[in-house]
């Protein structure tokens, strides 16, 4: 993952954290249920977008770049079958 990509993801996570804190405040303030549900929907959407960005980065830097100079420093050496199995597992967990 590049420094720019990492920075963007951290910014997104902080924004999502703020949205979650906003939901907590809304509950404490006994706000209208539909307004809270709308905020929950926005958080879910933001988390999905973050997940897609992270999966894309993983595919680019850990799977496709395996064995190259651009491979992520934490990527483990794996066979093609192991990489495929890892991608299947990651997608299956993400899509639950």
Backbone as JSON, one array per atom type, in Angstrom:
{
  "sequence": "XXXXXXXXXXXXXXXXXXXXXXXXXXXXXXXXXXXXXXXXXXXXXXXXXXXXXXXXXXXXXXXXXXXXXXXXXXXXXXXXXXXXXXXXXXXXXXXX",
  "N": [[0.85, -1.17, 0.0], [0.61, 2.15, -0.9], [1.99, 5.21, 0.43], [0.25, 7.38, 0.07], [-2.19, 6.11, -0.4], [-2.51, 4.76, 2.02], [-2.71, 6.94, 3.77], [-5.1, 8.1, 2.81], [-6.89, 6.06, 3.46], [-6.7, 6.0, 6.26], [-7.71, 8.53, 6.84], [-10.33, 8.13, 5.96], [-11.16, 6.16, 7.81], [-11.08, 7.61, 10.19], [-13.07, 9.49, 9.64], [-15.28, 7.78, 9.51], [-15.26, 6.86, 12.12], [-16.02, 9.24, 13.36], [-18.61, 9.44, 12.38], [-19.78, 7.22, 13.62], [-19.54, 7.98, 16.29], [-21.28, 10.09, 16.13], [-23.69, 8.73, 15.82], [-23.91, 7.59, 18.34], [-24.24, 9.92, 19.89], [-26.68, 10.77, 18.82], [-28.36, 8.74, 19.73], [-28.15, 9.12, 22.49], [-29.33, 11.62, 22.66], [-31.88, 10.99, 22.09], [-32.87, 11.02, 19.44], [-34.88, 11.02, 16.45], [-35.84, 7.85, 15.28], [-35.68, 7.07, 12.53], [-33.88, 8.93, 11.51], [-31.57, 8.13, 12.83], [-31.27, 5.55, 11.8], [-30.79, 6.23, 9.14], [-28.26, 7.38, 9.42], [-26.81, 5.16, 10.29], [-26.97, 3.63, 7.97], [-25.4, 5.22, 6.3], [-22.9, 4.91, 7.51], [-22.46, 2.17, 7.12], [-22.28, 2.13, 4.33], [-19.99, 3.7, 3.97], [-18.09, 2.07, 5.24], [-18.2, -0.16, 3.53], [-17.17, 0.99, 1.17], [-14.58, 1.59, 2.03], [-13.68, -1.01, 2.51], [-13.7, -2.07, -0.11], [-11.74, -0.47, -1.26], [-9.52, -1.28, 0.26], [-9.41, -4.04, -0.36], [-8.85, -3.85, -3.1], [-6.34, -2.62, -3.01], [-4.95, -4.66, -1.71], [-5.06, -6.71, -3.63], [-3.56, -5.51, -5.69], [-1.04, -4.93, -4.47], [-0.25, -7.09, -2.88], [-1.02, -9.51, -4.01], [-0.99, -9.48, -6.97], [1.49, -8.27, -7.24], [3.22, -10.05, -6.18], [6.38, -11.27, -5.47], [7.68, -9.27, -6.85], [9.36, -6.04, -7.16], [7.58, -4.19, -6.23], [6.01, -5.37, -4.37], [4.1, -5.58, -1.39], [5.57, -4.92, 1.76], [4.86, -6.53, 3.93], [3.72, -8.74, 2.81], [3.32, -12.21, 2.53], [5.37, -14.82, 1.22], [3.83, -16.83, -1.17], [2.32, -19.6, -2.9], [0.66, -19.69, -6.13], [-1.8, -20.97, -5.8], [-2.17, -20.76, -3.02], [-2.37, -17.97, -2.82], [-4.71, -17.55, -4.29], [-6.54, -18.95, -2.68], [-6.37, -17.37, -0.39], [-7.41, -14.93, -1.33], [-10.02, -15.74, -1.96], [-10.95, -16.36, 0.63], [-10.72, -13.83, 1.88], [-12.52, -12.31, 0.31], [-14.91, -13.71, 0.8], [-15.25, -13.29, 3.55], [-15.47, -10.5, 3.6], [-17.77, -10.07, 2.09], [-19.86, -11.04, 3.63]],
  "CA": [[0.0, 0.0, 0.0], [1.42, 3.36, -0.99], [1.79, 6.16, 1.51], [-0.95, 8.16, -0.22], [-3.33, 5.23, -0.2], [-2.62, 4.54, 3.47], [-3.18, 8.2, 4.34], [-6.51, 8.23, 2.45], [-7.67, 5.09, 4.23], [-6.73, 6.46, 7.65], [-8.66, 9.65, 6.86], [-11.68, 7.53, 5.88], [-11.47, 5.48, 9.08], [-11.36, 8.66, 11.17], [-14.39, 10.03, 9.3], [-16.26, 6.76, 9.91], [-15.3, 6.94, 13.59], [-16.84, 10.4, 13.69], [-20.0, 9.1, 12.09], [-20.24, 6.3, 14.67], [-19.71, 8.81, 17.48], [-22.52, 10.84, 15.89], [-24.82, 7.83, 16.11], [-23.99, 7.5, 19.8], [-24.85, 11.18, 20.36], [-28.08, 10.77, 18.42], [-29.08, 7.86, 20.65], [-28.2, 9.79, 23.8], [-30.25, 12.75, 22.54], [-33.18, 10.41, 21.76], [-33.28, 11.53, 18.14], [-35.86, 10.24, 15.71], [-35.27, 6.56, 14.87], [-35.37, 7.03, 11.1], [-32.65, 9.7, 11.33], [-30.46, 7.28, 13.3], [-31.13, 4.49, 10.8], [-30.13, 6.82, 7.97], [-26.84, 7.53, 9.74], [-26.25, 3.8, 10.29], [-26.83, 3.27, 6.56], [-24.26, 5.97, 5.77], [-21.69, 4.28, 8.05], [-22.29, 0.91, 6.4], [-21.82, 2.45, 2.98], [-18.6, 4.16, 4.09], [-17.28, 0.88, 5.53], [-18.11, -0.95, 2.3], [-16.24, 1.67, 0.26], [-13.25, 1.37, 2.59], [-13.35, -2.41, 2.26], [-13.39, -2.23, -1.54], [-10.43, 0.17, -1.46], [-8.5, -2.13, 0.87], [-9.3, -5.25, -1.18], [-8.17, -3.48, -4.34], [-4.94, -2.42, -2.66], [-4.38, -5.98, -1.42], [-4.86, -7.4, -4.9], [-2.48, -4.86, -6.42], [0.25, -4.9, -3.79], [0.11, -8.34, -2.21], [-1.3, -10.67, -4.86], [-0.43, -9.32, -8.31], [2.89, -7.84, -7.16], [3.96, -11.12, -5.5], [7.69, -11.56, -6.01], [8.24, -8.13, -7.58], [9.89, -4.95, -6.35], [6.48, -3.39, -5.68], [5.26, -6.19, -3.41], [3.97, -5.02, -0.04], [6.63, -5.45, 2.63], [4.33, -7.53, 4.86], [3.15, -9.87, 2.08], [4.02, -13.47, 2.74], [5.56, -15.58, -0.02], [2.82, -17.89, -1.33], [2.11, -20.15, -4.24], [-0.53, -19.13, -6.76], [-2.99, -21.57, -5.18], [-2.33, -20.15, -1.7], [-2.86, -16.61, -3.04], [-6.11, -17.66, -4.7], [-7.3, -19.33, -1.48], [-6.42, -16.21, 0.5], [-8.35, -13.97, -1.92], [-11.37, -16.3, -1.76], [-11.29, -16.19, 2.05], [-10.91, -12.4, 2.14], [-13.78, -11.9, -0.32], [-16.02, -14.34, 1.5], [-15.44, -12.58, 4.84], [-15.9, -9.14, 3.32], [-19.12, -10.05, 1.51], [-20.88, -11.56, 4.58]],
  "C": [[0.89, 1.23, 0.0], [1.11, 4.28, 0.18], [0.53, 6.99, 1.32], [-2.2, 7.35, 0.04], [-3.57, 4.99, 1.29], [-3.2, 5.77, 4.14], [-4.67, 8.41, 4.05], [-7.37, 7.29, 3.28], [-7.77, 5.5, 5.7], [-7.71, 7.61, 7.8], [-10.09, 9.12, 6.82], [-12.08, 6.89, 7.19], [-11.81, 6.52, 10.16], [-12.74, 9.28, 10.92], [-15.49, 9.06, 9.74], [-16.39, 6.75, 11.43], [-16.14, 8.12, 14.06], [-18.31, 10.15, 13.45], [-20.57, 8.19, 13.17], [-20.45, 7.07, 15.97], [-20.99, 9.65, 17.35], [-23.75, 10.0, 16.17], [-25.0, 7.71, 17.61], [-24.66, 8.75, 20.38], [-26.34, 11.22, 20.03], [-28.91, 9.89, 19.35], [-29.23, 8.51, 22.02], [-29.21, 10.94, 23.8], [-31.68, 12.3, 22.2], [-33.74, 10.99, 20.46], [-34.24, 10.56, 17.47], [-35.2, 8.99, 15.11], [-34.85, 6.52, 13.41], [-34.1, 7.82, 10.81], [-31.43, 8.87, 11.75], [-30.22, 6.16, 12.29], [-30.46, 5.01, 9.53], [-28.63, 6.98, 8.21], [-26.14, 6.17, 9.77], [-26.02, 3.34, 8.85], [-25.61, 3.97, 5.95], [-22.94, 5.35, 6.25], [-21.43, 2.96, 7.32], [-21.73, 1.14, 5.01], [-20.35, 2.89, 3.0], [-17.67, 3.0, 4.38], [-17.13, 0.0, 4.3], [-17.11, -0.33, 1.32], [-14.8, 1.5, 0.73], [-12.79, -0.06, 2.33], [-12.97, -2.67, 0.81], [-12.01, -1.63, -1.83], [-9.3, -0.71, -0.91], [-8.31, -3.44, 0.09], [-8.56, -4.98, -2.47], [-6.68, -3.31, -4.09], [-4.25, -3.76, -2.39], [-4.1, -6.74, -2.72], [-3.67, -6.83, -5.67], [-1.12, -5.09, -5.78], [0.69, -6.22, -3.15], [-0.08, -9.57, -3.09], [-0.61, -10.52, -6.22], [1.05, -8.95, -8.29], [3.77, -8.88, -6.47], [5.29, -11.38, -6.21], [8.33, -10.42, -6.78], [8.77, -7.08, -6.61], [8.79, -4.14, -5.68], [5.62, -4.16, -4.68], [5.23, -5.51, -2.05], [4.96, -5.7, 0.88], [6.14, -6.53, 3.59], [3.73, -8.75, 4.16], [4.0, -11.11, 2.27], [4.24, -14.17, 1.39], [4.56, -16.74, -0.08], [2.8, -18.38, -2.76], [0.85, -19.5, -4.83], [-1.8, -19.68, -6.13], [-3.24, -20.97, -3.79], [-2.87, -18.71, -1.82], [-4.34, -16.63, -3.41], [-6.99, -18.01, -3.49], [-7.44, -18.15, -0.53], [-7.42, -15.17, -0.03], [-9.78, -14.46, -1.74], [-11.83, -16.09, -0.32], [-11.57, -14.73, 2.38], [-12.23, -11.92, 1.55], [-14.98, -12.47, 0.41], [-16.29, -13.65, 2.84], [-16.0, -11.19, 4.62], [-17.35, -9.08, 2.86], [-20.2, -10.6, 2.43], [-21.82, -10.48, 5.01]]
}
